[in-house]
Amino acid sequence: MGRKTGYRWRPENGGLQPDYLPETSRSGRYLSLLERQRIAALRSRGLTIRQIAGLLGRAPSTVSRELRRNSRPHDYRVYDAALAHHRCSAARSLPLAGRPHARPGSSPGSGPSRPGRS
């Protein structure tokens, strides 16, 4: 993206990059940056969680969970959409912690095999 394009986008979209994906093609599982920005704007206006969820077409539990996870005490309990989206993206890229895979041919709990010992 060129610098001129960025400067043109800013006044046209209130400082936000235009959203090229229609609402229906977005993931139902994850909140998009635009949805997080809407949550932040509606929350700053004083709307309740249920009102925000109704406007976004999401469950109230989703909005509540998003606000609880990303409104930290050291952030003065203020919800920052960009920071929340960054935290979510960073957490999604981490591998899930799971149990270690068993070696083929070993029974569970047998421990490592050592040559020459029985």
C-alpha positions in Angstrom: 0.0 0.0 0.0 1.3 3.4 -0.9 1.6 6.3 1.4 -0.9 8.4 -0.6 -3.4 5.6 -0.4 -3.1 5.6 3.4 -3.5 9.3 3.6 -6.6 9.1 1.5 -8.1 6.3 3.6 -7.7 8.2 6.9 -10.2 11.0 6.3 -12.6 8.9 4.3 -12.9 6.2 7.1 -12.3 8.1 10.3 -8.7 6.8 10.6 -9.7 3.2 9.8 -8.7 1.0 6.8 -11.8 0.3 4.7 -13.3 -3.1 5.2 -13.4 -5.0 2.0 -14.9 -8.2 3.3 -18.7 -8.3 3.5 -20.2 -9.1 6.9 -21.4 -12.5 5.7 -17.9 -13.8 4.6 -16.3 -13.1 8.0 -15.6 -15.9 10.5 -18.3 -16.7 12.9 -15.7 -18.0 15.4 -13.4 -15.0 15.8 -14.2 -11.3 16.1 -12.8 -9.1 13.4 -10.9 -5.9 14.0 -14.0 -4.0 12.7 -16.2 -5.8 15.3 -13.8 -5.0 18.1 -13.7 -1.3 17.0 -17.5 -1.3 17.1 -17.5 -2.8 20.5 -15.1 -0.1 21.7 -17.1 2.7 20.2 -20.4 1.4 21.5 -19.0 0.7 25.0 -17.6 4.2 25.2 -21.1 5.5 24.5 -22.4 3.7 27.5 -24.3 0.9 25.8 -24.9 -2.3 27.8 -23.3 -5.6 26.7 -26.7 -6.9 25.5 -27.3 -3.8 23.4 -23.9 -4.1 21.8 -24.4 -7.8 21.1 -27.7 -7.1 19.5 -26.2 -4.5 17.2 -23.3 -6.7 16.2 -25.4 -9.9 15.8 -23.3 -11.7 18.3 -24.2 -13.5 21.6 -24.0 -11.4 24.7 -21.5 -13.9 26.2 -19.1 -13.3 23.3 -19.1 -9.5 23.9 -18.8 -10.0 27.7 -15.9 -12.4 27.3 -14.1 -10.1 24.9 -14.5 -7.1 27.3 -13.4 -9.2 30.3 -10.3 -10.6 28.6 -9.1 -7.3 27.1 -10.0 -4.7 29.7 -7.1 -5.1 32.1 -6.6 -3.2 35.4 -3.3 -1.8 34.2 -5.2 -0.4 31.1 -7.5 1.4 33.5 -10.3 -1.0 32.5 -10.6 0.8 29.1 -11.2 -1.5 26.1 -8.7 -0.8 23.3 -9.8 -2.6 20.1 -6.4 -2.5 18.3 -4.6 -3.8 21.4 -7.3 -6.5 21.9 -7.0 -7.6 18.2 -3.2 -7.7 18.5 -3.4 -9.9 21.6 -5.9 -12.2 20.0 -3.8 -12.6 16.8 -0.6 -13.2 18.9 -2.4 -15.8 21.0 -3.8 -17.6 18.0 -0.4 -18.0 16.4 1.0 -19.9 19.5 0.9 -23.7 19.5 -1.6 -25.3 21.8 0.0 -26.9 24.9 -0.9 -30.6 24.7 0.3 -33.8 26.1 3.5 -35.2 24.5 3.0 -37.7 21.7 3.9 -41.3 22.6 6.7 -43.0 20.8 5.5 -45.7 18.4 5.8 -49.2 20.0 5.9 -47.9 23.6 3.3 -48.5 26.2 2.0 -45.6 28.3 4.0 -45.1 31.5 6.8 -47.4 30.5 9.3 -44.6 30.5 12.3 -44.2 28.3 14.0 -47.4 27.2 17.7 -47.8 28.0 19.9 -50.2 26.2 21.3 -53.0 28.3 18.8 -52.6 31.2 15.7 -54.5 31.9 
